[in-house]
Amino acid sequence: MTISLDTDQFRTALAQHAAGVVIVTAKPEGVPVGLTATSFSSVSLDPPLVSFYVDQSSTTWPWLRLADHFAVNVLAGHQHDLATRFARRGIDRFATPTRWRPGPHETPLLEDVSAHLICIPHTTVEIGDHTLVVGLVTAASTTPARPLLYHRGQYGRFLPHN
């Protein structure tokens, strides 16, 4: 089957969907690594599974896939600078001003986020130019902070209807 969809038109259409923003972190071989993802989703309640996609050209993914645990850090509305930092290449993402602490299994946990989910890798599947990563959630914690959203190439905050 031949698809003639214009790539720019496809990206523009996808940008209409607002997405939550997470940073996935791990510490394989004693080195903290992390990346920003807007493709995070719940998969199942029983067992508790979550997922995200990683571009196969990611330089972080080869390291992240080595970890026996990873954390999903659900960013709070004020953390757009952190999202941008973890999306950049060629920098130490965990250096100042990033604030983090070791969590269970030495998994890096970012400070002031809306939620932390500690996961064990469950399944990975190569799909198109991305890899689907599914994690089994073993622990979760939340704060009352509202989430960071990504829409039309910009970060924003959630405001409920009154």
C-alpha positions, 0 to 999 in steps of 0.5 A, spaced: 500 500 500 502 506 498 501 512 502 502 519 499 501 523 506 505 529 506 510 529 513 509 536 514 501 535 514 501 529 518 506 533 524 501 539 523 495 534 524 498 530 530 500 537 534 493 538 535 493 533 540 495 536 547 499 531 550 502 530 557 510 530 558 514 525 562 521 524 563 523 517 563 530 516 567 534 510 569 541 509 571 544 503 567 551 501 569 551 507 574 550 512 569 544 517 570 540 517 563 533 520 561 529 523 555 523 527 554 517 523 552 510 526 550 507 519 548 506 516 555 500 512 556 497 508 561 496 501 558 493 496 563 490 496 570 491 489 572 497 488 571 499 495 572 502 497 565 504 504 562 508 505 555 512 510 551 515 511 544 522 512 543 525 514 536 530 509 534 535 514 532 535 516 540 542 516 543 539 515 550 535 509 548 541 504 547 543 506 555 536 506 557 534 499 555 540 496 559 536 498 565 533 493 570 528 499 572 526 506 570 522 511 572 517 515 569 517 522 572 510 526 570 512 533 569 508 539 573 506 545 569 512 549 571 517 544 569 517 546 561 525 548 562 526 541 564 522 538 559 526 542 554 533 540 557 532 533 557 530 533 550 536 536 548 542 532 545 550 533 548 549 536 555 549 533 562 542 533 563 543 531 570 547 537 572 545 543 575 540 546 575 536 539 574 534 537 581 534 529 582 535 524 588 536 516 587 530 512 588 528 505 589 534 501 585 538 507 584 533 510 579 533 517 578 527 521 581 526 528 579 524 533 584 517 537 584 514 533 579 506 531 579 508 523 579 513 518 579 512 511 577 517 506 578 517 500 572 520 494 570 521 493 563 516 489 560 516 489 553 519 493 547 517 492 540 520 496 534 514 500 530 516 504 524 521 509 526 520 508 534 520 503 539 514 502 543 517 501 551 512 498 556 513 498 563 510 494 569 509 499 574 512 497 581 511 503 585 507 510 584 507 516 588 503 523 586 503 530 588 497 535 588 501 539 582 498 540 575 501 537 569 505 540 564 502 539 557 505 539 550 500 542 544 502 545 537 510 545 539 509 549 545 509 547 553 503 549 557 499 548 563 492 545 564 486 549 567 480 546 569 473 548 567 469 552 572 
